[in-house]
Amino acid sequence: MQKSLFSIMWLPILMGFASMLYYLSLVVGLPFIVTVLLVIVFGYFSYRWPCKNISNAETTGLGKARIGWSYAILVAGLIIITNKSFYIEPQYGYWDSWTIWNYHAKFLQQPDYRKFLFSINPMMHADYPLYLCSSIAFLRRLTGCDNFVVPFVLGYCIMLLVPVSIFLALYRRNLPVAALIFFLIITDDFYLERGLGQYADVPLAFLFLCAFICIEEAGKKPAAVLATAALLGCCAWVKNEGNMLAGIFILFNFKTLFADGRWKYFLAGIALPVLTLIVFKSAAPANDIVEGQGTKTGDLLMDGSRYALVWDYLTYNFNHFYIPIKIGLIIYPIFCIAEKRWPDRNILALLCCLLGYFFVYIITPKGLDWHVHTSMDRVIIQLMPAFMYIMALRFSRLQFSLGD
């Protein structure tokens, strides 16, 4: 793994662990300066040791033409995404940002108000994990900037790093494919709006994508298992559905993560996220979907009209907002047949994640039409970057020649 790519993947890990340490410090009453020092110490050691044991030298014999094309594509992309962001950025973010994430952050900015977070209106979802909220609160206290600049900058940076990470992970394998995926994402207004809208879905998508990139190194470098586990733990700390995504990921990559003594690295990477989630969930109110299950769940599972409704919304979203993924999923089996190879396990993992979302909608105790209408487009975006990356890995076996 390139050092530049590892540095990008290290940033969401640092932010996630900083938010966990900050939340735990509020629980036990640590002074803020102590928390800052702990974050600095963690940042130093979490970068220094894995960087030596995961990343490689940048020079791998790429020709001048490819290096020149790579820089040109990356710079052009950064200009495009920044320019488009200026015109489509929603002031103060969208609904969830200022009724949930930024609102929760206000409670965490003041130690005396933290305990009141769990007594707010249930519609504000005090049970949602605190990766984004705690990060905003920590950065606001650290910078003294108590306004909307912090959540905007955080959302913009994460939105930007998603396509950049995919490009850096792919361009040495196949530059044209990497460029195609890069430009498909940075010119997608739907994706840019959700990232700039300060939702938690794009941070979850970024962490989940990084886990798929990192697992590529895990078989050769055990230190990559530690980073992968930390990323999966952060997924669970972003949103409740992150637990399902992490669980499915672990199931499909169990041997890579646990065989040959790598389980020690996995436990070391996921220990703090699990501890923090236990502390948080023991005090937070119950999740409304889980709490709503009971004797009627069986009836919901047997109701064919619910399956039809969820399927209609799913196909609508793929036909309108996720056309590249739809096309990729059509072409992907053709590649498998042509190469006489089975689909990669990680594409199957992503399809299982999509199936998991499908059944969550089936058993939701909320009004089904309202639930899918207000959330499905954002939920699928959690998988979009990983889908683009995993399919691009397969398509990268196509070779093109680039002139000087």
Secondary structure as GFF3:
##gff-version 3
##sequence-region A 1 404
A	DSSP	alpha_helix	3	28	.	.	.	ID=ss1
A	DSSP	alpha_helix	32	54	.	.	.	ID=ss2
A	DSSP	alpha_helix	64	88	.	.	.	ID=ss3
A	DSSP	alpha_helix	95	96	.	.	.	ID=ss4
A	DSSP	pi_helix	97	101	.	.	.	ID=ss5
A	DSSP	alpha_helix	102	109	.	.	.	ID=ss6
A	DSSP	three_ten_helix	111	119	.	.	.	ID=ss7
A	DSSP	three_ten_helix	122	124	.	.	.	ID=ss8
A	DSSP	alpha_helix	131	143	.	.	.	ID=ss9
A	DSSP	alpha_helix	149	170	.	.	.	ID=ss10
A	DSSP	alpha_helix	175	186	.	.	.	ID=ss11
A	DSSP	alpha_helix	189	196	.	.	.	ID=ss12
A	DSSP	alpha_helix	201	218	.	.	.	ID=ss13
A	DSSP	alpha_helix	222	238	.	.	.	ID=ss14
A	DSSP	alpha_helix	241	252	.	.	.	ID=ss15
A	DSSP	alpha_helix	254	258	.	.	.	ID=ss16
A	DSSP	three_ten_helix	259	261	.	.	.	ID=ss17
A	DSSP	alpha_helix	263	283	.	.	.	ID=ss18
A	DSSP	alpha_helix	288	291	.	.	.	ID=ss19
A	DSSP	alpha_helix	297	301	.	.	.	ID=ss20
A	DSSP	alpha_helix	304	320	.	.	.	ID=ss21
A	DSSP	alpha_helix	323	339	.	.	.	ID=ss22
A	DSSP	alpha_helix	345	362	.	.	.	ID=ss23
A	DSSP	alpha_helix	368	381	.	.	.	ID=ss24
A	DSSP	alpha_helix	384	395	.	.	.	ID=ss25
###
